[in-house]
Amino acid sequence: MDRTTMFERNLTLSTELARAIIDDPVLLEEIPEGATLILLPDDDPDVTQANLELGWIALKRGEDVYFRHVHHAAHAMPAR
């Protein structure tokens, strides 16, 4: 997957997450303050793999990382 496609897919996931948070602000409380948020879409294994790799790199640098599975139907944070 090229960087442009990866960027566009993650931008879409982030936008949809922002919309979900606007609809249900409690979702934001689930993300630890200061953590790097890594979204793992269930409908795109290439993006999931690439994002996992980015998350592991951040972990190795000592960053707090929060991995979040994203369901295809919602393309945002899943219901609790």
KEPA-609005 format. One record per residue (C-alpha): residue in one letter; chain; x, y, z; residue number from 1. Coordinates in steps of 0.2 Angstrom, whole numbers, plus 5000, padded with zeros to 4 digits. Example, Ala and Ser with C-alpha at 12.3 -4.5 7.8 and 13.67 -1.06 7.14 Angstrom:
2
+----+----+------+------+------+-----+
| aa | ch |    X |    Y |    Z |   i |
+----+----+------+------+------+-----+
|  A |  A | 5062 | 4978 | 5039 |   1 |
|  S |  A | 5068 | 4995 | 5036 |   2 |
+----+----+------+------+------+-----+
// end
This chain:
80
+----+----+------+------+------+-----+
| aa | ch |    X |    Y |    Z |   i |
+----+----+------+------+------+-----+
|  M |  A | 5000 | 5000 | 5000 |   1 |
|  D |  A | 5007 | 5017 | 4995 |   2 |
|  R |  A | 5009 | 5031 | 5008 |   3 |
|  T |  A | 4995 | 5042 | 5000 |   4 |
|  T |  A | 4982 | 5028 | 5001 |   5 |
|  M |  A | 4987 | 5024 | 5019 |   6 |
|  F |  A | 4986 | 5042 | 5023 |   7 |
|  E |  A | 4968 | 5044 | 5015 |   8 |
|  R |  A | 4962 | 5028 | 5024 |   9 |
|  N |  A | 4968 | 5034 | 5041 |  10 |
|  L |  A | 4961 | 5051 | 5038 |  11 |
|  T |  A | 4944 | 5044 | 5034 |  12 |
|  L |  A | 4945 | 5033 | 5050 |  13 |
|  S |  A | 4950 | 5048 | 5060 |  14 |
|  T |  A | 4936 | 5059 | 5053 |  15 |
|  E |  A | 4923 | 5045 | 5056 |  16 |
|  L |  A | 4930 | 5043 | 5074 |  17 |
|  A |  A | 4928 | 5062 | 5077 |  18 |
|  R |  A | 4910 | 5061 | 5071 |  19 |
|  A |  A | 4907 | 5046 | 5083 |  20 |
|  I |  A | 4915 | 5056 | 5098 |  21 |
|  I |  A | 4903 | 5071 | 5094 |  22 |
|  D |  A | 4888 | 5059 | 5094 |  23 |
|  D |  A | 4895 | 5051 | 5110 |  24 |
|  P |  A | 4908 | 5061 | 5120 |  25 |
|  V |  A | 4910 | 5047 | 5132 |  26 |
|  L |  A | 4920 | 5038 | 5119 |  27 |
|  L |  A | 4934 | 5051 | 5121 |  28 |
|  E |  A | 4935 | 5047 | 5139 |  29 |
|  E |  A | 4940 | 5029 | 5135 |  30 |
|  I |  A | 4956 | 5035 | 5126 |  31 |
|  P |  A | 4970 | 5038 | 5139 |  32 |
|  E |  A | 4976 | 5056 | 5140 |  33 |
|  G |  A | 4993 | 5058 | 5130 |  34 |
|  A |  A | 4992 | 5041 | 5121 |  35 |
|  T |  A | 4995 | 5038 | 5103 |  36 |
|  L |  A | 4979 | 5032 | 5096 |  37 |
|  I |  A | 4981 | 5018 | 5083 |  38 |
|  L |  A | 4965 | 5013 | 5074 |  39 |
|  L |  A | 4963 | 4995 | 5068 |  40 |
|  P |  A | 4949 | 4993 | 5055 |  41 |
|  D |  A | 4942 | 4976 | 5053 |  42 |
|  D |  A | 4938 | 4978 | 5034 |  43 |
|  D |  A | 4956 | 4983 | 5028 |  44 |
|  P |  A | 4969 | 4970 | 5033 |  45 |
|  D |  A | 4983 | 4981 | 5025 |  46 |
|  V |  A | 4979 | 4996 | 5035 |  47 |
|  T |  A | 4977 | 4986 | 5050 |  48 |
|  Q |  A | 4994 | 4978 | 5048 |  49 |
|  A |  A | 5003 | 4995 | 5044 |  50 |
|  N |  A | 4995 | 5003 | 5059 |  51 |
|  L |  A | 5000 | 4989 | 5070 |  52 |
|  E |  A | 5018 | 4991 | 5064 |  53 |
|  L |  A | 5017 | 5010 | 5067 |  54 |
|  G |  A | 5010 | 5007 | 5085 |  55 |
|  W |  A | 5024 | 4995 | 5089 |  56 |
|  I |  A | 5037 | 5008 | 5083 |  57 |
|  A |  A | 5029 | 5020 | 5095 |  58 |
|  L |  A | 5029 | 5008 | 5109 |  59 |
|  K |  A | 5047 | 5005 | 5106 |  60 |
|  R |  A | 5050 | 5023 | 5108 |  61 |
|  G |  A | 5042 | 5023 | 5125 |  62 |
|  E |  A | 5026 | 5031 | 5120 |  63 |
|  D |  A | 5009 | 5026 | 5127 |  64 |
|  V |  A | 4999 | 5018 | 5114 |  65 |
|  Y |  A | 4980 | 5014 | 5113 |  66 |
|  F |  A | 4975 | 5002 | 5100 |  67 |
|  R |  A | 4957 | 5003 | 5095 |  68 |
|  H |  A | 4948 | 4990 | 5084 |  69 |
|  V |  A | 4936 | 4998 | 5072 |  70 |
|  H |  A | 4921 | 4989 | 5066 |  71 |
|  H |  A | 4916 | 4990 | 5047 |  72 |
|  A |  A | 4898 | 4995 | 5050 |  73 |
|  A |  A | 4903 | 5010 | 5061 |  74 |
|  H |  A | 4920 | 5014 | 5054 |  75 |
|  A |  A | 4922 | 5023 | 5071 |  76 |
|  M |  A | 4924 | 5017 | 5089 |  77 |
|  P |  A | 4913 | 5002 | 5092 |  78 |
|  A |  A | 4899 | 5002 | 5105 |  79 |
|  R |  A | 4904 | 4998 | 5123 |  80 |
+----+----+------+------+------+-----+
// end
